[in-house]
Amino acid sequence: MASIHAVIELEADALRYVAYADAPEGPVLERLGSFDFAFDAQTVLLGDEAAASTDIVTEAVAAAFGDLALATVQVLLHPPVAHSFFVPVPSSARPATRERHLRQEAGLLLGASSGRGPVHVEATQAYRTVQQTKDPSLDWLHAVAIRQHVYERLAPIETTLETPIHVREAGSGVAHLLQAARQAGEASGEPWVAVGWYPTHLTCVVSRPAQGYFAHHTDAAPPADAGFLASTLVQRLDLAPAAVARTYLFGQVEDAAPFETLKVAFGDAPRLLDPLPILDVPQATDTPAFNRALYAPALGRAAHAASKKEPSSEDRMSSA
């Protein structure tokens, strides 16, 4: 029997949703769509006061998935709601030690240690990161931290779907999608770069098969700045821009032309990141047109959950 993995992505005034089944005969895209709100969902989540708009978000989730029995549910959040970081912990460390490491890092990142309120942090085992040491005694975790009150505003989704929710950062879905592309026969030793453009922020993901990935974001930037920002990150990782073999675009991007500075920076014309052929998802001839690059984070996370049977209920914690 197929397990169905749901992903909910909240970004600006939109909720995008995906349901992905790992059926024995191959992957099946059960649901894909979006709801547009009359309010900014990220602002509602971050606000100091609870808002009735959170009920509208929960109602949208119920409309998308209410009739499905879900194995996992992931909620993808973008900056500045979600803060993502990598943290090394000793391979021999007990769970309590790992939890303490994560809490300390999250507290420093969000200022919880300075009395700015509790945080919620989750982590998964990371692919080898670009910057990590080769020390085999260390495991690297990929964590995402949000304010505790943000997590509490997401809790009704868990109640509605009767399945634990797990918070993830959107860029990680793209990293998993690029990894899937390499495993599907496009493997190469050179770095790949994926740039996600949104009106509020720009995310850059650097992927290498032997050393995993690294993701970084900056505040709102025009498309023309993408090449400079991406090449700066690549060089900070001690990589040569000329070594980058492929460049991709995702997010609120429908045309690669405004991002021609990526070709100037890396010598490779950027292409829109289409998740469906990478994931080998069957497509009907009458499939309606939609911006596939916009769904790259959600589809990447859904496929990863299906293939890795993640996430588990053990990676969630809160910190005072």
Sequence and secondary structure as in RCSB ss.txt:
>XXXX:A:sequence
MASIHAVIELEADALRYVAYADAPEGPVLERLGSFDFAFDAQTVLLGDEAAASTDIVTEAVAAAFGDLALATVQV
LLHPPVAHSFFVPVPSSARPATRERHLRQEAGLLLGASSGRGPVHVEATQAYRTVQQTKDPSLDWLHAVAIRQHV
YERLAPIETTLETPIHVREAGSGVAHLLQAARQAGEASGEPWVAVGWYPTHLTCVVSRPAQGYFAHHTDAAPPAD
AGFLASTLVQRLDLAPAAVARTYLFGQVEDAAPFETLKVAFGDAPRLLDPLPILDVPQATDTPAFNRALYAPALG
RAAHAASKKEPSSEDRMSSA
>XXXX:A:secstr
   EEEEEEEETTEEEEEEEEEETTEEEEEEEEEEE SS HHHHHHSSS  THHHHHHHHHHHHHTTS  SEEEE
EE TTT EEEEEEEETT  HHHHHHHHHHHHHHHHTGGGTS  EEEEEEE    TT    TTEEEEEEEEEEHHH
HHHHHHHHHHHTS EEEEEHHHHHHHHHHHHIIIII  SS EEEEEEETTEEEEEEEETTTEEEEEEEE   GGG
HHHHHHHHHHHTT  GGG  EEEEEES S SGGGTHHHHHHSS  EE  HHHHTT    TT     GGGGHHHHH
HHHHHHHHT   TTSEEEE 
